[in-house]
Amino acid sequence: MNSSPAAGRTAPAPDTGPEPVPAAGPPPTAAALTAAYAAGELSPVEATEAALARAEAGQRQVNAFVLIDAEGALQQARASERRWRAGAPAGPLDGVPVTVKDMLLMRGHPTRRGSALSALAAAGGGPCPEDAPAVARLRESGAVLLAKTTTPELGWKAVTDSPACGATGNPHDPARTAGGSSGGAAAAVALGAGPLALGTDGGGSVRIPAAFCGVLGFKATYGRVPAYPASAFGTLAHVGPLALDPVDAALLMDVVCAPDPRDWSHLGPPPPGGFAPDQAPPAAAGGDAGGRPLAGLRIAWSPALGHPGTPDRDGIAVAPEIAGAVRRLAEGLAGLGARVEETDPPVPTPAALREAFQVLWFSGAARATQHLTEEEAGRLDPGLREIRAEGAARSALEYLAAVDTRMALGHTMGLFHQRYDLLLTPAVPVAAFGLGREVPEGSGLGRWTEWAPFSHPFNLTQQPAVSLPCGRDGAGLPVAAQLVAARHADGLLLRTARFLYAAGLAGPELPSPPAP
């Protein structure tokens, strides 16, 4: 089968039938795949064929893919198979199927960024002549680049629907959103269309859909993963993995953190030892003789980040089932030896944080679209058109005031992490809601930033953060917690996540096959 825009130039909206998309059994992790390749128990071709089958089946239900490159993926898989047979894999992800969000350049394929306008696509909408840095590193490592995943136009919002591709549904319930803006990426991992996906996160765009779809989403310290071209949203925008577990996320991070001269803001080579684990998990904070691996780790548990919690008081309440799941995770962390204290960081009000973020975010939207003609602007996603106008109306003084708020927040969190190693919050206060909406039904809210108050503050501060699935609500939908670390403490964050997964306190929440 030739590469195609998921069976058509414009992907259709999903069939929103009542059944969740079956995962057909737990999909293998990247670490399990490479171990099976090394043992000769499985070939990259077999793994790729299975991932393609899941992608094609899932596409009909949830519309997660802009393009499925079956022919190219199988060519890559056959080359990987030859390397494994020769005992010379190209890297730690050789033969592992990976999907790439359509905000990132992938050589030989269009990057339309969720837009029907060629003026907003890379290379005028034609095949890209080069890879983004992270994509290039994946290719060099032998990863099988399976497909490109859906995004809202320019990745502007926390749900995934666009003029180019329609709406992306949630594999747990296709009538609900997968979240965004890396909604296609999260759905792909939940579907089993490869254990890893590469997404982008400018205000929660990896962590929010990961939470809605029941997979892990990791945003590293800003600059840890090189990016090119530079995002119109500036230093808010990060590149990061969506994965089945933290071991796989660490494997991908080890690959994509390699330097690239196209990004002058890159932090340099990965930290000593990298992110990938040893055979025996290293203790996050030394552990103790009683077998408590997190002994000595200091964790601040903030049930709502100081958020008032009702729409009439500037916010949305954390759903009780989500609050309970995060509370149980806090108790589990304490059981592993961590010192857990319920407290809120002394950050500005949610309204002040949201205002600062929106000034920067909306200004970025205006900058990214300022070259459009009036006719082209009229074809934008209506919400993007609205924030474009708001961003264009902001003054330089307002922009600099937002920068001041951002710098003060970073200072506050830097001092906060002198007392606490990690911060625990909900990932989002709600579970996945109805498809085709920017905000939950009946919430009285206007913008996605109002129902996702726990993610964008840490894009402002450039801190590493991870979304961890930790159960389901009464409707069977995944719920998730967020752990945040100080800048440059990425490894601590992923190691702690590994202990939570090993203890059964967190783990993938994948769609179940329908009853026979």
N, C-alpha and C positions, 0 to 999 in steps of 0.2 A: 504494500500500500504506500502510495506517495504521501509526502508530507502535505497536510492540508489544514485550513483553519477549522479544525475539528469538524470536518465533513461539510464545510461551507464557508464562504467568505465572511459572513456574519453569523456567529454562533447563535443558535436559537435559545429562547428562554427555556428553563427546565420544565419537564413534566412534573407537576406538583401533586402527584398521587399520594395516597396515604402512607405507603410503605417506605420505611427508611431504605437507603441504598445498602445492600448487603456487602460486607467486607469479605465474605466467603472464607472465614477463618482468619485468625490473627496473621497479618502480613509480617514477614521477617524484617528484622532491623538490618541496618547497613552492616553492623558488626557481625551479625549472624550470617549474612550473605557472604562476606569476604572470608569468614572462617570456613564456610561450606565450599567456597571456590578452592581454597587452599587444600582442603581435604579431598577434593575431587568428588564431592557428594552432589554438587550442583554446578551448572555452568552459567555464566553471565547471559548467555542466549536464553536459557530457560527462565531465568529471573526476569529478563526484559520482556519476554513473551507474556509472562504472567502479569507484569505491571501494565503492559499495553492492553491486555484483555480487561483488566480492572478499570483502566482509564476510559476505554471505549464504552464499557457498560455504564460507568458512572457519568460520563458525559451526557448520555441520554436522559439522565435523571436530574443532574444538578448543574450542568453547563459550567464546568470548572476550567475548561481549556480553550484557549484561543487557537492553538495548533497542536496536533499530535503528530510527531515526526516518526512514524513507525519504521519507514525505510531507513532513515538515518540512524535511529536508535539501534536497529538490528545490525547495521554495519559496524557501529561502535562496539556492540556486544560481541560480535564475532572477532573483532580485533582484540578485545579484552580476553576472550577465551583463549586465543593463541598465546597471549602473554602469560596467563596463568598456567597453561600447559607447559610453557617453557620455564616456569619458575621465576618469572621476571615481571611481576605486576608493576604498573607505572606509579602507583601510589596507594595510599590507604583506602581510597574509594574506587579503585579500579573495578569496573563492571557493575557498580551500584547505580540503579536508575534514579535520576534526580530530575525534578522539574524546575523551571525558571519563570519567575513572574515577568509579565510582559511590560514591566518598567525597565528591565535590564537588557542591554544589548546581547544578542546571541548571533554570532556570525552565520551568515547565509539565510537568515530568516528576518522578516519584518519585526519591528518593535513599535507597535501602534500606541502604546500607553493608554489603552482603553478608549481611544478617540476615533471617531469616524473622519477626522480632519487630517489630511496629509501634512498640513502645516504644523501639527503637534506631534507627528510621528518622527522617529529617528530616520535619517536617510530618506526623507520625503515619503516614507511609507514603503520603500523598497527593501530588498535584503540588506542587512547590515554588513559592512565590510570588516567589522572587528567585534570581539567579545568585550563585555564589561570585565573589569579586573577579576571579580569573583568567578565569573563564568569561565574566563580563561584558565584560572587556576584549577577549576573542576575538570575542564577538558584535559589539561596537562596531567592530572591525577588519574585519568582513565575513566572518570565517571561517565555514565551513559546519559546524555542529555535527551530526555524523553519527550518533553513537551514544553510549551509556554502556557502559563496560567493566567486567568482573568484578573482584571483590576478595574476599579472605577476610573473614570477619565482623570489622568494625571495623578492617580492615587489620592484624590483629595478628601475622601470620606471613609468612615469606618464600616461601611457596608459595600458590597461589590455588585454594582450594576452600572452599565455604561451604554452610551449611544452605539458603540461599536459591537458589543457582544451580548447585550441583554443582561439578565440577572443571574447570579450564581446562588443556588440553593444550598442548604445545609444537608450533608449526607445523613444526618439523624432524622431529618424531617425536611424534605425538599420544598415545603411551603414556607419555610423559615430561612432567614438570611444565614450565610456562612460567615458574616462579619467582613471586615475589610481593613485596609485596602488589599491585603494579601489573602483575600477570600478564596480565590482559586487554588492558591498554594496550600492553604489549610485543608480545604476539601480534598485535594489530591492526596495528601498524606493520610487523611482519615479513610479514604477510599482504598488505600493500598497501592496507588499508582506510583510506586517508589517510596522508600522509607524517608526520603529527605526532599525538601523543597527549599529553594532560595527565594526569599521575599525581601521587602523593604519596609521600614518602620520609621515614619516621620512624626507620629503622635500616638502610636500603639498599633500600627498596621500589621505587625507580625503577631503581637501578643493578643490582640482582641479576637481575630479570627481563630487563632489557636485555641483560645478559651471556648469559643462557641462550638468548635468542631471536635474538641476532646484530644488535642495533641499539644506538644510542647512548642513554645515560641520563645526565641532568645534574641534579645537586642544587646549587643556588646557595647562597651565603652566607645563613644564616638571616635572615629579614626582608626579603630582596631581593624576594620575590614575596609580596604581601599575601595573607592567608588569613582566611576567615570561613565558618562559625563557628570559634572557636578549637578546636584539637584537644585531646582529653582527654589526649593524650601530650605536651602542652605544647610547649616550645621544641625538642623533638627533631624535630617534624614539619615538613616542608618541602613545597612544591608545586613541581613541575618537569616539564620536557619529556622525552619519549622521541621520538627522531627518526631519520631515515635518515643524517643527517650533521650536523656542528657548525654549518654555515651555517644550516640550518633551525632548529636549537636556538637559535641567536642571534636569528633573526628572531622566534621565539616569545617569547623572553625580553624583547626590546624592547617587545613588546605587553603582556605580563602583569605587568611590573614597575611599571606606572603606579600612583600612589598610590590608596589607597582608605580613606576615613575609618573604615570598620568595623574596621580592624586598627591598633591604636595602636602595635604593635611594628614596623611597616613602616619600612624604612630611608629611604624617600623616593624621588624620581625616579630613573630609571636613570642610571648614570654618564655623564659627558660623552661624546658620540659613540655611546652605547649599546653594544649587544653585536653588532649586525649588521655584517658586514664591508663595507669599501669594495670597489671592483672589483679592485684589486690588494691581496693580503693584506698587512697591516702586519706587520712583523717583530716577533716576540714579545720579542726582547731586542736589537733593533738590527741583527742580522745582521752580515755582513762582506763585504769585496770579493770573496771567493772563492765567493760564492753560497751560503753556509751560513746559512740564515735563522734558525737558533736559536743562532748564535754568542753566547757569553756567558751563556746560560741555564744555571743551576745546578740539576741534578736529582739527588736522592737516590733510588737504586734499592734498594728493600727487598724481597727475594724472598718474605718471609713475614711482614713486620712484627714480626720477632722472635718469631714463633709457633713453639713447639716442634715441632709437626707430626705427632704421633701421638696417637691417642685415649687411650692410657694415660698420656700426658704432657700432658693437657689440651689437646686440639686434634684437628685432622684435617690430614693431610699435603696439601700442594699437589700435585695430580696432575702427573706429570712433563711431560706434553704442554702443560699450562698454564704450568708453570714455564719450559719452553723457549720458548713463544710470548712470554712477558713478557721473557725475556732477549733475544730477537731484537728486541723493540721498544726495549729499552734501548740495544742496539747501533745501531739505526736512529736513535734520538735523538742519539747521539754522532756518527753520520754526518752529521746535519744541523747539527752545530756545537756542540751542547750539551755541557757538562761533566758527565758522568754518573759518579757515585761510588756503589759498592755500600755501603750502610750502613743501619742501623735507627735510627729516632728513639728517644730514650731514654724510652719510654713504660712505664707499669706492665705487669705480666704480663697475658696474655690473660684469665686467671681474674679478676683484679682489675677489668679493664675490663668484662668481661662481667657481673660482679656489680653494678657501678655502673649499667650500662645496664639490667639486668633489674630492679633495684629501682625505677628510674624508669618503665620500660615496664610492668611488672606493676602498679605502683601506678596508672598511668594506666588500665589495663584495669579495675581495681577501681572507680576513680572513674567511669568511663564506664557501668558496669553496676550501680552501687549502688542504683539506684531500681527494679530489677527485682523482681518477686515471685519466690517460690521456684519456682513452676511455670514462669515465664518463664526463670529462670536454668537450669533443667533442660533447656531447649531450645537452649541455646547450643552452639556448636562445643565438643566436649569439651576440646580443648586450651585454648581461651579460658576455659572454666570453671575449669580448673586454675590458669592464671596469675592469674585473678581472685582465687582463694582465696589464692594466695601473696602477691599484692599487698596484699590486705586485712590479712594477718597482719604486714606490715612496720610497724615503729614509726617515729615521727617522727624519732628519732635515726638510724635506719638510712637514712631518706630523706635527711637532711641530710649524712650521711657520703658518700652517693652524689653529692650535689651538690658536696661538697668534692673528691672524686676527679675529677669533671668539670672543676671550676675548675682543679685542678692540671694536668690533661691539656691544657686550653686554654693555660695558661701555658707548658707545655713545648713545645707545637707552635708557639706564637708565637715563641719563641726559636729553635726549629729552623728556621723559615722566614726567620730573619735570615741563615742560612748557605745555605739551599737555596730556590730559587724554587718548585720542584715536588717532590712525592713520587710515585714510581711503585711500585705494588704490583699483585698480581693483583686482579681484581675479586672473584672468588670462587675458592676452591681446588678446586672440583669443577665438572664439567659437569652439565647437566640430568639428574636422576635420575627414578625411577619415579613415576608419577602417584598421588596419594592418600596421600602420605607427607609428614611434616614434616621427616624427616632421611633421608639416603641409606641405601639398603639395606646392611645389614651393617656400618654405621659404628660401632655401639655408642654413638651419641650420643642425647641426650634432647630437645634443643631446637634450633630453627633457629639461634639465636645462636651455637651451637658450630661449625657448618659455614660461617658467614658472618662470620668475625672481622675482615674488612678493611673492612667498611662502617659498622657502628654507631659505631666510635670517632669518626668524623667528623660524625656527628649530635650526639654529645656536644660536640664542639668548634665546631660550626656552620660548618665550613669548606666551601668549594665543592669538589665532586668530580665526576668524570665517568668513566663506564664506556665503554670503547672496544673494539669487537670487533676481534680481531687474528689471526684464523685459526680453524681447526677441529681437533678431535682425531681420533683414528683411527676413531671411530664416525661422523664427519661432523658432530658437534655443535659449535656455536660456542664459542669461548673468548674471554676478554676481559681487558684490563688496566684498572687504575684510575689516574688522575692526580688528585692533590690539591694545592690551592694554599692560600696563606694567606687568612684572612678578607678579603673585599672584592677579592680578585684574580681574580674570576670571568672578566673579559675575557681575562686572560693565559691562563687555562686553556682557554677556547674557541679562542683564536687558535693556541695550540700544537696543539690537536686538529686544527685545520684544516690545519696543515702536515703532520701525520701522515697525514691522509686524502689530501692532494695528492701526497704521496710514495709512496702505496700501502702504507704501513706499518700502516694501520688502515682499516677500511671495513666497510660492512654485509655481514653473512653471512646471506643470505636463503635460504629453502627453495627447492630446485630442483624444477622440474616433473618428474613421473615419466617414465621412458623410454617412447617410443612402442612 
